[in-house]
Amino acid sequence: MYRHPHRIMPTCVRRYRITDAAGKLLAQSDDNHQTRITVRFPQQVVTDRLHLTLDHPSDNVPAAIFEVRCYST
Protein backbone atom coordinates (compact mmCIF):
# COMPACT_ATOMS: atom_id res chain seq x y z
CA MET A 1 0.00 0.00 0.00
CA TYR A 2 1.31 3.40 -0.96
CA ARG A 3 1.81 5.63 2.04
CA HIS A 4 1.58 9.39 2.02
CA PRO A 5 2.11 11.96 4.75
CA HIS A 6 -1.51 13.15 4.77
CA ARG A 7 -4.31 11.57 6.78
CA ILE A 8 -6.74 12.69 4.07
CA MET A 9 -5.77 12.63 0.40
CA PRO A 10 -5.30 16.29 -0.60
CA THR A 11 -6.63 15.62 -4.13
CA CYS A 12 -9.80 13.71 -3.14
CA VAL A 13 -13.13 15.56 -3.40
CA ARG A 14 -14.70 15.36 0.06
CA ARG A 15 -17.97 17.22 -0.57
CA TYR A 16 -20.26 16.53 -3.49
CA ARG A 17 -23.96 16.77 -4.36
CA ILE A 18 -25.95 15.05 -7.11
CA THR A 19 -29.23 16.61 -8.22
CA ASP A 20 -31.66 15.91 -11.05
CA ALA A 21 -32.82 18.32 -13.77
CA ALA A 22 -35.47 19.78 -11.43
CA GLY A 23 -32.89 20.43 -8.69
CA LYS A 24 -34.06 17.58 -6.42
CA LEU A 25 -31.20 16.33 -4.24
CA LEU A 26 -30.50 12.68 -5.06
CA ALA A 27 -27.25 12.08 -3.14
CA GLN A 28 -24.58 13.96 -1.25
CA SER A 29 -21.50 13.45 0.85
CA ASP A 30 -19.73 15.82 3.20
CA ASP A 31 -16.99 13.42 4.29
CA ASN A 32 -15.94 11.40 1.23
CA HIS A 33 -12.49 9.80 1.32
CA GLN A 34 -12.83 7.48 -1.68
CA THR A 35 -11.34 8.14 -5.12
CA ARG A 36 -13.92 5.84 -6.73
CA ILE A 37 -17.52 6.20 -5.61
CA THR A 38 -20.58 4.06 -6.32
CA VAL A 39 -23.88 5.81 -5.67
CA ARG A 40 -27.06 3.74 -5.53
CA PHE A 41 -30.27 5.73 -5.41
CA PRO A 42 -32.89 4.37 -2.97
CA GLN A 43 -35.62 4.70 -5.57
CA GLN A 44 -35.92 4.91 -9.34
CA VAL A 45 -34.75 8.20 -10.83
CA VAL A 46 -36.31 9.48 -14.05
CA THR A 47 -34.56 12.57 -15.42
CA ASP A 48 -32.92 13.85 -18.57
CA ARG A 49 -29.79 15.03 -16.73
CA LEU A 50 -27.80 14.80 -13.54
CA HIS A 51 -25.94 17.75 -12.02
CA LEU A 52 -22.79 17.02 -10.05
CA THR A 53 -21.55 19.77 -7.77
CA LEU A 54 -18.07 19.34 -6.30
CA ASP A 55 -16.20 21.37 -3.72
CA HIS A 56 -12.50 21.95 -4.33
CA PRO A 57 -10.43 19.53 -2.25
CA SER A 58 -8.05 22.33 -1.21
CA ASP A 59 -7.09 25.88 -2.16
CA ASN A 60 -4.45 24.72 -4.65
CA VAL A 61 -6.25 21.69 -6.11
CA PRO A 62 -9.20 21.98 -8.52
CA ALA A 63 -12.10 19.56 -8.30
CA ALA A 64 -12.11 17.02 -11.11
CA ILE A 65 -14.14 14.07 -12.39
CA PHE A 66 -12.53 11.52 -14.67
CA GLU A 67 -15.53 9.34 -15.46
CA VAL A 68 -19.26 8.98 -14.79
CA ARG A 69 -21.22 5.82 -15.54
CA CYS A 70 -24.99 5.49 -15.20
CA TYR A 71 -26.79 2.17 -15.23
CA SER A 72 -30.41 1.12 -15.02
CA THR A 73 -31.38 -1.99 -13.09
N, CA, C and O atoms as a MOPAC input file, in Angstrom:
PM7 MOZYME 1SCF
protein

 N      0.84000 1    -1.17400 1     0.00000 1
 C      0.00000 1     0.00000 1     0.00000 1
 C      0.88900 1     1.24200 1     0.00000 1
 O      1.83100 1     1.36100 1     0.78400 1
 N      0.56400 1     2.14400 1    -0.88700 1
 C      1.31000 1     3.39800 1    -0.96400 1
 C      0.99500 1     4.25000 1     0.25500 1
 O     -0.16900 1     4.42000 1     0.62000 1
 N      2.00800 1     4.76900 1     0.86600 1
 C      1.81100 1     5.63100 1     2.03900 1
 C      2.10100 1     7.07800 1     1.66100 1
 O      2.99400 1     7.35700 1     0.86100 1
 N      1.35400 1     7.96900 1     2.23100 1
 C      1.57600 1     9.38500 1     2.01700 1
 C      1.48200 1    10.09000 1     3.36000 1
 O      0.91300 1     9.54500 1     4.30600 1
 N      2.03000 1    11.28900 1     3.45500 1
 C      2.10800 1    11.95800 1     4.75200 1
 C      0.79300 1    12.56200 1     5.23500 1
 O      0.72300 1    13.06300 1     6.35700 1
 N     -0.24600 1    12.52300 1     4.41000 1
 C     -1.51300 1    13.15200 1     4.77100 1
 C     -2.49800 1    12.10400 1     5.28800 1
 O     -2.55500 1    10.98900 1     4.76700 1
 N     -3.25800 1    12.45600 1     6.29100 1
 C     -4.30700 1    11.56700 1     6.78400 1
 C     -5.44400 1    11.50000 1     5.78000 1
 O     -6.07000 1    10.45200 1     5.61800 1
 N     -5.71500 1    12.61100 1     5.10500 1
 C     -6.74200 1    12.69400 1     4.06800 1
 C     -6.04800 1    13.05300 1     2.76500 1
 O     -5.22400 1    13.96700 1     2.72900 1
 N     -6.37500 1    12.34400 1     1.70300 1
 C     -5.76600 1    12.62800 1     0.40200 1
 C     -6.07400 1    14.07400 1     0.00100 1
 O     -7.24500 1    14.45200 1    -0.05700 1
 N     -5.06600 1    14.87900 1    -0.27100 1
 C     -5.30200 1    16.28900 1    -0.59900 1
 C     -5.97800 1    16.49300 1    -1.95100 1
 O     -6.47500 1    17.58600 1    -2.22100 1
 N     -6.00900 1    15.47800 1    -2.80400 1
 C     -6.63200 1    15.61700 1    -4.13300 1
 C     -8.01000 1    14.98000 1    -4.20900 1
 O     -8.63000 1    15.01300 1    -5.27200 1
 N     -8.51000 1    14.40700 1    -3.14000 1
 C     -9.79900 1    13.71300 1    -3.13700 1
 C    -10.92900 1    14.68800 1    -2.80100 1
 O    -10.86100 1    15.41000 1    -1.80600 1
 N    -11.96300 1    14.70100 1    -3.63800 1
 C    -13.13000 1    15.56100 1    -3.40200 1
 C    -13.90000 1    15.01300 1    -2.20400 1
 O    -14.38200 1    13.88100 1    -2.24000 1
 N    -14.01600 1    15.80700 1    -1.15300 1
 C    -14.69700 1    15.35600 1     0.05900 1
 C    -16.18300 1    15.67800 1     0.05200 1
 O    -16.98600 1    14.92000 1     0.59600 1
 N    -16.55500 1    16.80200 1    -0.56400 1
 C    -17.96900 1    17.21800 1    -0.56700 1
 C    -18.50000 1    17.21800 1    -1.98600 1
 O    -17.92500 1    17.84700 1    -2.87500 1
 N    -19.60500 1    16.50700 1    -2.19300 1
 C    -20.26000 1    16.53500 1    -3.49100 1
 C    -21.77100 1    16.41500 1    -3.30600 1
 O    -22.25600 1    15.92800 1    -2.28500 1
 N    -22.49700 1    16.87200 1    -4.32400 1
 C    -23.96100 1    16.77300 1    -4.36100 1
 C    -24.36500 1    16.32200 1    -5.75600 1
 O    -23.75600 1    16.73000 1    -6.74400 1
 N    -25.38300 1    15.48600 1    -5.83800 1
 C    -25.94600 1    15.05100 1    -7.10700 1
 C    -27.41900 1    15.42800 1    -7.09900 1
 O    -28.16500 1    15.02100 1    -6.20800 1
 N    -27.83600 1    16.20600 1    -8.09100 1
 C    -29.23200 1    16.61400 1    -8.21600 1
 C    -29.74500 1    16.24800 1    -9.60400 1
 O    -28.96300 1    16.02100 1   -10.52700 1
 N    -31.07400 1    16.19300 1    -9.73900 1
 C    -31.66200 1    15.90900 1   -11.04700 1
 C    -31.93700 1    17.21700 1   -11.78600 1
 O    -31.57500 1    18.29000 1   -11.30300 1
 N    -32.57100 1    17.13500 1   -12.94600 1
 C    -32.82400 1    18.32300 1   -13.77300 1
 C    -33.70700 1    19.34300 1   -13.06100 1
 O    -33.59700 1    20.54100 1   -13.32400 1
 N    -34.57700 1    18.88800 1   -12.16600 1
 C    -35.46800 1    19.78500 1   -11.42900 1
 C    -34.81000 1    20.35400 1   -10.17400 1
 O    -35.41800 1    21.16900 1    -9.47900 1
 N    -33.58000 1    19.93800 1    -9.87300 1
 C    -32.88600 1    20.43100 1    -8.69200 1
 C    -33.10900 1    19.59500 1    -7.44600 1
 O    -32.64700 1    19.96900 1    -6.36800 1
 N    -33.81300 1    18.45800 1    -7.56600 1
 C    -34.05700 1    17.58200 1    -6.42000 1
 C    -32.75300 1    16.89100 1    -6.02900 1
 O    -32.07100 1    16.30700 1    -6.87200 1
 N    -32.41600 1    16.96400 1    -4.74700 1
 C    -31.20500 1    16.33500 1    -4.23600 1
 C    -31.36700 1    14.81900 1    -4.25800 1
 O    -32.29900 1    14.28000 1    -3.66000 1
 N    -30.46000 1    14.13500 1    -4.94800 1
 C    -30.50200 1    12.67500 1    -5.05600 1
 C    -29.47000 1    12.01000 1    -4.15400 1
 O    -29.72300 1    10.93500 1    -3.60900 1
 N    -28.31000 1    12.63800 1    -3.99300 1
 C    -27.25100 1    12.07500 1    -3.14400 1
 C    -26.28300 1    13.18900 1    -2.77800 1
 O    -26.15200 1    14.18300 1    -3.49400 1
 N    -25.60900 1    13.00400 1    -1.65100 1
 C    -24.58200 1    13.95900 1    -1.24900 1
 C    -23.62900 1    13.29700 1    -0.26900 1
 O    -23.95100 1    12.28200 1     0.34900 1
 N    -22.46800 1    13.88200 1    -0.14100 1
 C    -21.49600 1    13.45000 1     0.85000 1
 C    -20.73700 1    14.67300 1     1.32900 1
 O    -20.36700 1    15.53900 1     0.53600 1
 N    -20.51200 1    14.73600 1     2.61200 1
 C    -19.73000 1    15.81800 1     3.20500 1
 C    -18.40000 1    15.31400 1     3.76000 1
 O    -17.57800 1    16.10100 1     4.22900 1
 N    -18.19300 1    13.99300 1     3.70300 1
 C    -16.98800 1    13.41900 1     4.29100 1
 C    -16.45400 1    12.26800 1     3.43300 1
 O    -16.06500 1    11.22800 1     3.96400 1
 N    -16.43400 1    12.44900 1     2.12500 1
 C    -15.93800 1    11.40400 1     1.23100 1
 C    -14.42600 1    11.27200 1     1.36400 1
 O    -13.72000 1    12.27000 1     1.50300 1
 N    -13.93500 1    10.04100 1     1.32000 1
 C    -12.49100 1     9.80100 1     1.32200 1
 C    -12.10400 1     8.78600 1     0.24600 1
 O    -10.96600 1     8.32000 1     0.20200 1
 N    -13.06100 1     8.45000 1    -0.61900 1
 C    -12.82700 1     7.47500 1    -1.68200 1
 C    -12.47200 1     8.18800 1    -2.98900 1
 O    -12.97000 1     9.28100 1    -3.25500 1
 N    -11.62000 1     7.57700 1    -3.79500 1
 C    -11.33900 1     8.13600 1    -5.11700 1
 C    -12.29900 1     7.57400 1    -6.15600 1
 O    -12.48700 1     8.17100 1    -7.21600 1
 N    -12.90100 1     6.44100 1    -5.86100 1
 C    -13.91700 1     5.84400 1    -6.73400 1
 C    -15.17900 1     5.65700 1    -5.90200 1
 O    -15.14600 1     5.02800 1    -4.84400 1
 N    -16.28800 1     6.20400 1    -6.38100 1
 C    -17.52400 1     6.20200 1    -5.60600 1
 C    -18.62100 1     5.50600 1    -6.40100 1
 O    -18.77300 1     5.74800 1    -7.59900 1
 N    -19.38000 1     4.65000 1    -5.74300 1
 C    -20.58300 1     4.05700 1    -6.32400 1
 C    -21.76800 1     4.61200 1    -5.56600 1
 O    -21.85200 1     4.47500 1    -4.34500 1
 N    -22.68800 1     5.24000 1    -6.28800 1
 C    -23.88400 1     5.81200 1    -5.66900 1
 C    -25.08400 1     4.99900 1    -6.14400 1
 O    -25.32000 1     4.87200 1    -7.34600 1
 N    -25.83000 1     4.45800 1    -5.21000 1
 C    -27.05700 1     3.73600 1    -5.52600 1
 C    -28.21700 1     4.54900 1    -4.96700 1
 O    -28.28100 1     4.81300 1    -3.76600 1
 N    -29.12400 1     4.93800 1    -5.83900 1
 C    -30.26800 1     5.72900 1    -5.40800 1
 C    -31.30200 1     4.80800 1    -4.76400 1
 O    -31.52700 1     3.70500 1    -5.26000 1
 N    -31.93600 1     5.23700 1    -3.66900 1
 C    -32.88700 1     4.37000 1    -2.96600 1
 C    -34.15400 1     4.08300 1    -3.76500 1
 O    -34.85100 1     3.10600 1    -3.49500 1
 N    -34.45000 1     4.92000 1    -4.73600 1
 C    -35.62400 1     4.69500 1    -5.56900 1
 C    -35.29400 1     5.06800 1    -7.01100 1
 O    -34.28000 1     5.71200 1    -7.28100 1
 N    -36.16000 1     4.65700 1    -7.92800 1
 C    -35.91800 1     4.91100 1    -9.34000 1
 C    -35.85400 1     6.41300 1    -9.61900 1
 O    -36.64900 1     7.18700 1    -9.08700 1
 N    -34.91000 1     6.80700 1   -10.45000 1
 C    -34.74700 1     8.20500 1   -10.83500 1
 C    -35.05700 1     8.32700 1   -12.31700 1
 O    -34.46000 1     7.63500 1   -13.14300 1
 N    -35.99300 1     9.20900 1   -12.65300 1
 C    -36.31500 1     9.48400 1   -14.05300 1
 C    -35.99400 1    10.95200 1   -14.29600 1
 O    -36.63700 1    11.83700 1   -13.73100 1
 N    -35.00000 1    11.20700 1   -15.13700 1
 C    -34.56200 1    12.57300 1   -15.42400 1
 C    -33.81400 1    12.58700 1   -16.74300 1
 O    -33.36200 1    11.54400 1   -17.21700 1
 N    -33.68300 1    13.75200 1   -17.33300 1
 C    -32.91700 1    13.84600 1   -18.57500 1
 C    -31.50200 1    14.35000 1   -18.32700 1
 O    -30.71500 1    14.47100 1   -19.26600 1
 N    -31.16600 1    14.65000 1   -17.05800 1
 C    -29.78500 1    15.03400 1   -16.73200 1
 C    -29.53300 1    14.94500 1   -15.23500 1
 O    -30.44700 1    15.02600 1   -14.41500 1
 N    -28.26900 1    14.77600 1   -14.91800 1
 C    -27.80100 1    14.80300 1   -13.54200 1
 C    -26.80900 1    15.94700 1   -13.40900 1
 O    -25.98200 1    16.16300 1   -14.29500 1
 N    -26.88900 1    16.67600 1   -12.31200 1
 C    -25.94400 1    17.75100 1   -12.02100 1
 C    -25.04700 1    17.28500 1   -10.88000 1
 O    -25.53200 1    16.86700 1    -9.82800 1
 N    -23.75600 1    17.35900 1   -11.09400 1
 C    -22.78900 1    17.01700 1   -10.05400 1
 C    -22.10100 1    18.29600 1    -9.61100 1
 O    -21.50700 1    19.00200 1   -10.42600 1
 N    -22.17900 1    18.59200 1    -8.34000 1
 C    -21.55200 1    19.77000 1    -7.76800 1
 C    -20.44800 1    19.30200 1    -6.83100 1
 O    -20.69700 1    18.54100 1    -5.89600 1
 N    -19.23000 1    19.76000 1    -7.08600 1
 C    -18.07200 1    19.34300 1    -6.30000 1
 C    -17.44600 1    20.54300 1    -5.62200 1
 O    -17.37400 1    21.62800 1    -6.19800 1
 N    -16.99300 1    20.34300 1    -4.39400 1
 C    -16.19900 1    21.36600 1    -3.71600 1
 C    -14.72700 1    21.07900 1    -3.98800 1
 O    -14.31800 1    19.92000 1    -4.06000 1
 N    -13.94400 1    22.12600 1    -4.13600 1
 C    -12.50500 1    21.95200 1    -4.33500 1
 C    -11.91000 1    21.23400 1    -3.13100 1
 O    -12.23800 1    21.56400 1    -1.99200 1
 N    -11.03500 1    20.25300 1    -3.37100 1
 C    -10.42700 1    19.53300 1    -2.24800 1
 C     -9.54800 1    20.42700 1    -1.36800 1
 O     -9.48100 1    20.22800 1    -0.15500 1
 N     -8.87900 1    21.40200 1    -1.97100 1
 C     -8.05500 1    22.33500 1    -1.20500 1
 C     -7.87700 1    23.60200 1    -2.03800 1
 O     -8.31900 1    23.65900 1    -3.18600 1
 N     -7.24400 1    24.59800 1    -1.47300 1
 C     -7.08600 1    25.87600 1    -2.16000 1
 C     -6.27700 1    25.76200 1    -3.45100 1
 O     -6.50900 1    26.51600 1    -4.39600 1
 N     -5.33700 1    24.83400 1    -3.49500 1
 C     -4.44700 1    24.71700 1    -4.65000 1
 C     -4.79100 1    23.56600 1    -5.58400 1
 O     -4.07100 1    23.32000 1    -6.55200 1
 N     -5.88400 1    22.85700 1    -5.30600 1
 C     -6.25100 1    21.69000 1    -6.11300 1
 C     -7.66700 1    21.88100 1    -6.64900 1
 O     -8.60000 1    22.04000 1    -5.86200 1
 N     -7.84900 1    21.86700 1    -7.97600 1
 C     -9.20100 1    21.98300 1    -8.52400 1
 C     -9.96500 1    20.66800 1    -8.36900 1
 O     -9.36500 1    19.59600 1    -8.29200 1
 N    -11.26800 1    20.76100 1    -8.32600 1
 C    -12.10400 1    19.56300 1    -8.29700 1
 C    -12.15900 1    18.98200 1    -9.70100 1
 O    -12.24000 1    19.72400 1   -10.68000 1
 N    -12.11500 1    17.65800 1    -9.80400 1
 C    -12.10900 1    17.01800 1   -11.11500 1
 C    -12.84800 1    15.69300 1   -11.07000 1
 O    -12.83500 1    14.98900 1   -10.06000 1
 N    -13.49800 1    15.36400 1   -12.19300 1
 C    -14.14500 1    14.06800 1   -12.38700 1
 C    -13.52500 1    13.45200 1   -13.62600 1
 O    -13.39900 1    14.11700 1   -14.65500 1
 N    -13.14000 1    12.20100 1   -13.53800 1
 C    -12.53000 1    11.52300 1   -14.67500 1
 C    -13.52800 1    10.67100 1   -15.44000 1
 O    -13.34900 1    10.44100 1   -16.63600 1
 N    -14.57400 1    10.19900 1   -14.77700 1
 C    -15.53200 1     9.33800 1   -15.46100 1
 C    -16.82700 1     9.26800 1   -14.67200 1
 O    -16.81800 1     9.27700 1   -13.44100 1
 N    -17.95200 1     9.19900 1   -15.39600 1
 C    -19.26100 1     8.98300 1   -14.78600 1
 C    -19.94700 1     7.88500 1   -15.59000 1
 O    -20.00500 1     7.94400 1   -16.81800 1
 N    -20.45700 1     6.89900 1   -14.89600 1
 C    -21.21600 1     5.81800 1   -15.53700 1
 C    -22.58900 1     5.75800 1   -14.88900 1
 O    -22.71200 1     5.84400 1   -13.66800 1
 N    -23.60800 1     5.61100 1   -15.70100 1
 C    -24.98800 1     5.49100 1   -15.20500 1
 C    -25.59000 1     4.20300 1   -15.74200 1
 O    -25.51300 1     3.91900 1   -16.93700 1
 N    -26.18200 1     3.43600 1   -14.85700 1
 C    -26.78700 1     2.16800 1   -15.23500 1
 C    -28.22500 1     2.10500 1   -14.73800 1
 O    -28.58100 1     2.71500 1   -13.72900 1
 N    -29.02000 1     1.37400 1   -15.45200 1
 C    -30.40800 1     1.11600 1   -15.02300 1
 C    -30.49400 1    -0.34600 1   -14.60200 1
 O    -29.89300 1    -1.21800 1   -15.22900 1
 N    -31.24000 1    -0.60200 1   -13.54200 1
 C    -31.37600 1    -1.99000 1   -13.09100 1
 C    -32.78100 1    -2.48500 1   -13.29400 1
 O    -33.08400 1    -3.63400 1   -12.97100 1

